[in-house]
Amino acid sequence: MSKLTSTLVASAVFAISATAFAQSTPNDAQIAGIVVTANTVDIDAGKLAEKTSKNKEVKAFAKQMVTDHTGVNKQATALVKKLNVTPEDSDISKSLKEAGDATLAKLKGLKGKEFDKAYVDNEVTYHQSVIDALDKTLVPNAKNAELKDTLIKVRPAFVAHLEHAKKIQASMK
C-alpha cells in the first residue's frame, strides 16, 4: 500500500469517527468512556511509534503522547471514581477503538520514512478530531460540572499536541 493510500485510509477512518462524534449526544458515563478510549488509542499508536521509528523527533513526540495521554487517563479515572461513575461504551467509543485498531494495523505494515509520515499525519488528523469532539460534543453534553471542567482543562494539551504534530509534519515535506 502506498503511503498516500495509507494516509487517506487513516484520514477517512478518523473523519468517520469525527462524524460519529458530531451525531451523538453521550451521557457523562459515555463521555468518560470516550475520553479513556481516545487516550488509549493514542497511547497505543505512540508505543508503536516509539518502537518502530528511527526518527529522533518522531520518537520523542511518540514518547510525549504516551506520557501525556496516560496522565489524562489517570486524571479521568480518578475523577470518575470520585464521581462514582462507571465509564460506559457507546457507539462513539466503539468507533474510536475500531478506527484505532485499523490505524495500528496499517502502521504495523510500514517502515522507515513511510511509517513516520503515516504516524505523524494520523496524529494531526486524530488530534484535530478529538479537539472537534471536545468542542462540539463532549463539553456541551457533559452534565457534571467537574467532568466538564476537566474536559476544558485538558483541551490546551490536545491543541499543543496538534501544533507539535503539524510542525513535525511540515518538516517532513
C-alpha positions, 0 to 999 in steps of 0.5 A: 500500500502506498503511503498516500493510500495509507494516509487517506485510509487513516484520514477517512477512518478518523473523519468517520469517527469525527462524524460519529462524534458530531451525531451523538449526544453521550451521557457523562458515563459515555463521555468518560468512556470516550475520553479513556478510549481516545487516550488509549488509542493514542497511547497505543499508536505512540508505543508503536511509534516509539518502537518502530521509528528511527526518527529522533523527533518522531520518537520523542513526540511518540514518547510525549503522547504516551506520557501525556495521554496516560496522565489524562487517563489517570486524571479521568479515572480518578475523577470518575471514581470520585464521581462514582461513575462507571465509564460506559461504551457507546457507539462513539467509543466503539468507533474510536477503538475500531478506527484505532485498531485499523490505524495500528494495523496499517502502521504495523505494515510500514517502515522507515520514512513511510511509517513516520509520515503515516504516524505523524499525519494520523496524529494531526488528523486524530488530534484535530478530531478529538479537539472537534469532539471536545468542542462540539460534543463532549463539553456541551453534553457533559452534565457534571460540572467537574467532568466538564471542567476537566474536559476544558482543562485538558483541551490546551494539551490536545491543541499543543499536541496538534501544533507539535504534530503539524510542525513535525509534519511540515518538516517532513515535506 
